[in-house]
Amino acid sequence: MSVHERRSDSEITERRLLQSTVEVARHVFASAAASVFLVDQETGELVFEAVSGEGEQHLVGTRFPPGTGIAGWVAASGQPMIADEVAAVPQFAHDAAESTGYVPRSIMAAPVIRQESCIGVLEVLDRSASWRGELADVDLLALLATQAAYGLELLLRLRRAEAALPAAGGDDVHVLLQRISDRVPRGGGAADPTALKLLAVAEELL
């Protein structure tokens, strides 16, 4: 299996973890939709990483500017929010909601925290008013956000590793070739047979 295939398998696993989180959130709250945003650490944008329910067919990968809507406020403040009537909440971004193809009446959102930093937001749209469990809604949402944190953290680590791989790989190749070359004596002495074999293989590969 190639390195690229292993990375692809890892990303599929991380995405499945995130998808399972939003599916559980949607189920337990009997909501119209649930989603996980990632906060892009370079741009501050909010990126849909997993969606269940309304918009799940087309929203993954969609980006919104930093601070957009309730999710943006939660990401910036690190505090959860429950808005039973979004029209009455100044943080709600109606235009952004319209662009997703679904405008909710209510939103619950919780920050996804890892190492004291908000790396994402878990949202639940239009939860059922009849659903009530032993835990308060916000407490249960926080538990689910903790699960989402692990999925996002794994995804972030994978992407950082992928970004670093080309540069690191190039450095490693040069370092290894230099080490092999150092084993070939100068001035016509007997060369290490293993080093010669490795150089021959390297020549074929490169």
Long-range contacts (C-beta under 8 A, 24 or more apart in sequence): 3-165, 7-158, 7-161, 7-162, 10-154, 10-158, 11-155, 11-158, 13-154, 14-151, 14-154, 14-155, 14-158, 15-49, 15-50, 15-151, 15-155, 17-147, 17-150, 17-151, 17-154, 18-49, 18-50, 18-148, 18-151, 18-152, 18-155, 19-50, 19-52, 21-50, 21-122, 21-144, 21-147, 21-148, 21-151, 22-50, 22-51, 22-52, 22-122, 22-148, 23-52, 24-144, 24-147, 25-52, 25-122, 25-124, 25-141, 25-144, 26-52, 26-53, 26-124, 28-131, 28-133, 28-140, 28-144, 29-108, 29-124, 29-127, 29-128, 29-131, 29-137, 29-140, 30-127, 30-128, 30-130, 30-131, 31-124, 31-125, 31-126, 31-127, 31-128, 32-102, 32-104, 32-125, 32-126, 33-102, 33-104, 33-124, 33-125, 33-126, 34-122, 34-123, 34-124, 34-125, 35-59, 35-122, 35-123, 35-125, 36-112, 36-120, 36-121, 36-122, 36-123, 36-148, 36-151, 36-152, 37-71, 37-75, 37-120, 37-121, 37-122, 37-123, 38-119, 38-120, 38-152, 38-155, 38-156, 39-75, 39-118, 39-119, 39-120, 39-121, 41-119, 41-156, 46-71, 46-72, 46-75, 46-121, 49-120, 49-152, 49-155, 50-151, 53-125, 54-100, 54-101, 54-102, 54-125, 55-100, 55-101, 55-102, 58-101, 59-100, 62-100, 64-96, 68-93, 68-96, 69-93, 69-96, 69-97, 70-107, 70-109, 70-123, 71-109, 71-121, 71-123, 74-109, 74-110, 74-111, 74-118, 74-121, 75-111, 75-118, 75-120, 75-121, 76-118, 77-111, 78-111, 78-113, 78-118, 79-111, 80-108, 80-109, 80-110, 80-111, 80-138, 80-141, 80-142, 81-107, 81-108, 81-109, 82-106, 82-107, 82-108, 82-109, 82-137, 82-138, 83-107, 83-108, 108-137, 108-138, 108-141, 109-141, 110-138, 110-141, 110-142, 110-144, 110-145, 111-145, 112-145, 112-146, 112-148, 112-149, 112-152, 113-145, 113-146, 113-149, 114-149, 114-152, 114-153, 119-149, 119-152, 119-153, 119-156, 120-148, 120-149, 120-152, 122-148, 177-202
